Amino acid sequence: MLRKMGEAVARVARKVNETVESGSDTLVHLITLANNELKSLTSKFMTTFCQLRELRLEGNFLHRLPSEVSTLQHLKAIDLSRNQFHDFPEQLTTLPALETINLEENEIVDVPVEKLAAMPALRSINLRFNPLNAEVRVIAPPLIKFDMLMSPEGARAPPP
């Protein structure tokens, strides 16, 4: 059983490598790299998978995104929960198709509310268990037309 799983993972890794090397991403619409202890992503990763629709990066050690994330013009959902972001990744506000942002359990204090409010497709942003400042909590609700999930002030994430 484990051998078959290992072979399947190796096949997927080879396919991703082939895709990166050929510069073609026509078949890749979802990438999940959750819980892999990633500390960063390369610019090449972002530009290679420009047709991506969903990117799941939860449970890593990411603290920023490369500026080339702005090339993901078809991205609809991104999960960056349980990482180490201290600053909101503002490049996300330039993505016209982005509907869902999950930044739960990071260390984000400030959020570009006006830029988020101007995003045409945004439906939901999860900022639970972030130490958001009081200004964000007051300013955001009247400006936004999407669901913004926030924990009560001072709330802490439950232990893993």
C-alpha positions as a Markdown table, in Angstrom:
| # | Residue | x | y | z |
|---|---|---|---|---|
| 1 | Met | 0.0 | 0.0 | 0.0 |
| 2 | Leu | 2.7 | 2.5 | 1.0 |
| 3 | Arg | 4.8 | 1.5 | -2.0 |
| 4 | Lys | 1.8 | 2.3 | -4.4 |
| 5 | Met | 1.3 | 5.6 | -2.6 |
| 6 | Gly | 5.0 | 6.4 | -3.0 |
| 7 | Glu | 4.9 | 5.6 | -6.7 |
| 8 | Ala | 1.8 | 7.8 | -7.2 |
| 9 | Val | 3.5 | 10.7 | -5.4 |
| 10 | Ala | 6.6 | 10.2 | -7.6 |
| 11 | Arg | 4.5 | 10.2 | -10.7 |
| 12 | Val | 2.8 | 13.5 | -9.7 |
| 13 | Ala | 6.2 | 15.0 | -8.9 |
| 14 | Arg | 7.5 | 14.0 | -12.3 |
| 15 | Lys | 4.5 | 15.5 | -14.0 |
| 16 | Val | 4.9 | 18.8 | -12.1 |
| 17 | Asn | 8.6 | 18.9 | -13.0 |
| 18 | Glu | 7.8 | 18.2 | -16.7 |
| 19 | Thr | 5.2 | 21.0 | -16.6 |
| 20 | Val | 7.6 | 23.4 | -15.1 |
| 21 | Glu | 10.4 | 22.5 | -17.6 |
| 22 | Ser | 8.1 | 22.7 | -20.6 |
| 23 | Gly | 6.5 | 26.0 | -19.4 |
| 24 | Ser | 3.0 | 24.6 | -20.0 |
| 25 | Asp | 0.3 | 24.5 | -17.4 |
| 26 | Thr | -2.7 | 23.8 | -19.4 |
| 27 | Leu | -3.9 | 20.9 | -17.2 |
| 28 | Val | -3.0 | 22.4 | -13.8 |
| 29 | His | -5.9 | 24.2 | -12.1 |
| 30 | Leu | -5.4 | 23.2 | -8.5 |
| 31 | Ile | -2.2 | 22.8 | -6.5 |
| 32 | Thr | -2.1 | 21.7 | -2.9 |
| 33 | Leu | 1.1 | 22.1 | -1.0 |
| 34 | Ala | -0.4 | 22.1 | 2.5 |
| 35 | Asn | 1.6 | 21.1 | 5.5 |
| 36 | Asn | 4.9 | 20.8 | 3.8 |
| 37 | Glu | 7.0 | 23.2 | 5.9 |
| 38 | Leu | 7.5 | 25.5 | 3.0 |
| 39 | Lys | 9.3 | 28.8 | 3.9 |
| 40 | Ser | 9.0 | 30.5 | 0.5 |
| 41 | Leu | 7.7 | 30.1 | -3.1 |
| 42 | Thr | 9.7 | 31.0 | -6.1 |
| 43 | Ser | 8.7 | 33.5 | -8.8 |
| 44 | Lys | 9.0 | 30.7 | -11.4 |
| 45 | Phe | 6.4 | 28.7 | -9.5 |
| 46 | Met | 3.9 | 31.6 | -9.9 |
| 47 | Thr | 4.6 | 32.3 | -13.5 |
| 48 | Thr | 4.6 | 28.6 | -14.5 |
| 49 | Phe | 1.1 | 28.0 | -13.2 |
| 50 | Cys | -0.6 | 31.1 | -14.5 |
| 51 | Gln | -3.9 | 29.2 | -15.3 |
| 52 | Leu | -4.2 | 28.1 | -11.7 |
| 53 | Arg | -7.7 | 28.4 | -10.2 |
| 54 | Glu | -7.1 | 27.3 | -6.6 |
| 55 | Leu | -3.9 | 27.3 | -4.5 |
| 56 | Arg | -3.8 | 25.6 | -1.1 |
| 57 | Leu | -0.7 | 26.5 | 0.9 |
| 58 | Glu | -2.1 | 26.1 | 4.5 |
| 59 | Gly | 0.0 | 24.9 | 7.4 |
| 60 | Asn | 3.4 | 26.0 | 6.1 |
| 61 | Phe | 6.0 | 28.6 | 7.3 |
| 62 | Leu | 5.3 | 31.2 | 4.6 |
| 63 | His | 5.5 | 34.9 | 5.6 |
| 64 | Arg | 5.2 | 36.5 | 2.1 |
| 65 | Leu | 4.3 | 35.8 | -1.5 |
| 66 | Pro | 6.4 | 36.6 | -4.5 |
| 67 | Ser | 5.2 | 39.7 | -6.4 |
| 68 | Glu | 4.6 | 37.3 | -9.4 |
| 69 | Val | 1.5 | 36.1 | -7.6 |
| 70 | Ser | -0.1 | 38.9 | -9.6 |
| 71 | Thr | 0.3 | 36.7 | -12.8 |
| 72 | Leu | -2.4 | 34.3 | -11.4 |
| 73 | Gln | -5.2 | 36.2 | -13.1 |
| 74 | His | -7.6 | 33.2 | -13.1 |
| 75 | Leu | -7.1 | 32.3 | -9.4 |
| 76 | Lys | -10.4 | 32.0 | -7.6 |
| 77 | Ala | -9.3 | 30.7 | -4.2 |
| 78 | Ile | -6.2 | 30.8 | -2.1 |
| 79 | Asp | -5.7 | 29.2 | 1.3 |
| 80 | Leu | -2.8 | 30.7 | 3.3 |
| 81 | Ser | -4.1 | 29.7 | 6.8 |
| 82 | Arg | -1.8 | 28.6 | 9.5 |
| 83 | Asn | 1.3 | 30.3 | 8.1 |
| 84 | Gln | 3.5 | 33.2 | 9.4 |
| 85 | Phe | 2.1 | 36.2 | 7.6 |
| 86 | His | 2.6 | 39.4 | 9.6 |
| 87 | Asp | 1.5 | 41.6 | 6.7 |
| 88 | Phe | -1.5 | 41.1 | 4.5 |
| 89 | Pro | -0.2 | 39.9 | 1.0 |
| 90 | Glu | -1.5 | 43.0 | -0.9 |
| 91 | Gln | -0.6 | 41.5 | -4.3 |
| 92 | Leu | -3.8 | 39.4 | -3.8 |
| 93 | Thr | -5.9 | 42.6 | -4.2 |
| 94 | Thr | -4.8 | 42.8 | -7.9 |
| 95 | Leu | -6.3 | 39.4 | -8.8 |
| 96 | Pro | -9.6 | 40.1 | -10.7 |
| 97 | Ala | -11.1 | 36.5 | -10.4 |
| 98 | Leu | -10.2 | 36.0 | -6.7 |
| 99 | Glu | -13.3 | 35.0 | -4.7 |
| 100 | Thr | -12.0 | 33.5 | -1.5 |
| 101 | Ile | -9.0 | 34.3 | 0.7 |
| 102 | Asn | -8.2 | 32.3 | 3.8 |
| 103 | Leu | -5.6 | 33.8 | 6.1 |
| 104 | Glu | -6.9 | 32.3 | 9.3 |
| 105 | Glu | -4.3 | 31.8 | 12.1 |
| 106 | Asn | -1.6 | 34.2 | 11.0 |
| 107 | Glu | -0.2 | 37.3 | 12.7 |
| 108 | Ile | -1.9 | 39.9 | 10.5 |
| 109 | Val | -2.6 | 43.2 | 12.3 |
| 110 | Asp | -3.6 | 45.5 | 9.4 |
| 111 | Val | -5.7 | 44.8 | 6.3 |
| 112 | Pro | -6.0 | 47.0 | 3.1 |
| 113 | Val | -9.8 | 47.3 | 3.5 |
| 114 | Glu | -10.3 | 49.8 | 0.7 |
| 115 | Lys | -8.4 | 47.6 | -1.8 |
| 116 | Leu | -10.3 | 44.6 | -0.7 |
| 117 | Ala | -13.6 | 46.5 | -1.1 |
| 118 | Ala | -12.6 | 47.3 | -4.7 |
| 119 | Met | -12.0 | 43.6 | -5.6 |
| 120 | Pro | -14.8 | 42.7 | -8.1 |
| 121 | Ala | -15.1 | 39.0 | -7.5 |
| 122 | Leu | -14.2 | 38.7 | -3.8 |
| 123 | Arg | -16.9 | 36.9 | -1.8 |
| 124 | Ser | -15.2 | 35.8 | 1.4 |
| 125 | Ile | -12.1 | 36.5 | 3.4 |
| 126 | Asn | -11.2 | 34.6 | 6.6 |
| 127 | Leu | -9.1 | 36.5 | 9.0 |
| 128 | Arg | -10.1 | 34.6 | 12.2 |
| 129 | Phe | -7.4 | 34.2 | 14.8 |
| 130 | Asn | -5.3 | 37.2 | 13.6 |
| 131 | Pro | -4.5 | 40.1 | 16.0 |
| 132 | Leu | -6.4 | 42.6 | 13.8 |
| 133 | Asn | -6.2 | 46.2 | 15.0 |
| 134 | Ala | -9.3 | 48.0 | 16.2 |
| 135 | Glu | -9.4 | 50.2 | 13.2 |
| 136 | Val | -9.8 | 47.3 | 10.8 |
| 137 | Arg | -12.7 | 46.0 | 13.0 |
| 138 | Val | -14.5 | 49.3 | 12.8 |
| 139 | Ile | -13.7 | 50.5 | 9.2 |
| 140 | Ala | -14.3 | 47.2 | 7.4 |
| 141 | Pro | -17.9 | 46.3 | 8.0 |
| 142 | Pro | -19.5 | 49.4 | 6.4 |
| 143 | Leu | -17.1 | 49.3 | 3.4 |
| 144 | Ile | -17.2 | 45.7 | 2.3 |
| 145 | Lys | -19.8 | 43.8 | 0.3 |
| 146 | Phe | -18.4 | 40.3 | 1.0 |
| 147 | Asp | -18.1 | 38.1 | 4.1 |
| 148 | Met | -15.2 | 39.0 | 6.4 |
| 149 | Leu | -14.7 | 36.5 | 9.1 |
| 150 | Met | -13.0 | 37.8 | 12.2 |
| 151 | Ser | -12.6 | 36.4 | 15.7 |
| 152 | Pro | -13.5 | 38.5 | 18.7 |
| 153 | Glu | -10.8 | 40.8 | 19.8 |
| 154 | Gly | -8.1 | 39.0 | 21.7 |
| 155 | Ala | -9.3 | 35.5 | 20.7 |
| 156 | Arg | -6.6 | 32.8 | 20.3 |
| 157 | Ala | -6.7 | 29.8 | 18.1 |
| 158 | Pro | -7.3 | 26.5 | 19.8 |
| 159 | Pro | -4.2 | 24.3 | 20.3 |
| 160 | Pro | -3.5 | 21.9 | 17.5 |
